[in-house]
Amino acid sequence: MKHRYLKNVTTLAYSEDKCAGCGKCAEVCPHGVFAVRKRKAYVVDRDACMECGACALNCPVDAISVKSGVGCAVAYMNAWSMGDEPSCDCSDGDCC
């Protein structure tokens, strides 16, 4: 079963131009967000990102960034685990 979080809310950012094609992101991502094709990484499923930051921490050329522990996905996961209502503190109110 594939893990799914909230649609279009991850803080994951990827620059194909910076990518060296080492494949570290695909190796360390626990949810298969990345794969490598033609010596470049690509995002397979952005919405599967749990914002753990493993990809960004292991990218030797800083082609990936992610804000771990912030945003709507974390707010929902924390609320669900605590039995509370989620609050991601979005300024525009459209993300949740």
N, C-alpha and C positions, 0 to 999 in steps of 0.2 A: 504494500500500500504506500502510495506516495504522500508525503507530508504536504499539507497545504496550509497557508496562512491567509492573510488578508490580501485581496487583489490590489495591485498597484500602490502599495504603501511602503515597500522596503526602501531603505536608504542606500542600497547597493548601487555603486557607480563603477562602470568599466570602460576603459579606453583601449580600443583595439589598436590604435596607432602606437601606443606605448608597449603593447604586449610583445614579449620576446618568444612566446610559444613554448615555454618550459613545461607547462602542464601542472605546475604545483597547485594551482587553484582547483583543478579537477581532482587531484589526488586527495586534498585535505577537506573538501566540502562534504559534509555528512549527508546532504540532501541532493547531490547531483545537479547543482545549479549550473556548473560549468562543464564543458567538454572541449576537446581540442580537435580542430580540423584544419588541414592545410597549414600547419605550423603556427596557428593562432588559436587562442582560446575564444570561446563564444558562450553566451548565456543561453542555456537550454531552457530554463524555467525560472525566471526572476521571482515569481510569486512563491516558489519553494524555499526562498532564502529565509533563514531564521535569524539573520544578522549576528551570527556568532563571531565574525571577523577573521576566521581562520584563513580565508582566501587572501584577504588584504595583508595579513601578517606574514604570509608566506610568499607573496609576490615580490620577486627581487627587483622589479623595475617600477614599482608603484603604479601599476596599471589599474589597480582595484582599490576602491575605498568603500567603507561601510561604517556607519555609526552604530557600534554595538551598544545594546542596552537602551536605545531611545526609540521613539516613534510609536506608531499605532500597533504594530505587530507585538512589540514587547508589552505595551499597555494591556492588550487583550490577553496575552499569555499569563501575565501576572495576575490579572483580575480573575481569569478562569481558575488558576491554581489556588487562589485565596477565597474564591466564592463571592467576589465583589463585582460591582459594575465597572467596566473599563472606562478609563479616561485618559486620552492621549494628549489632551491639552492643545488641540489643533487651533490655530488662530483663525483659519477660514471656515472651520466646521464641516468641510467637505470630505475629510479623509476617513471618517469612520461611519 
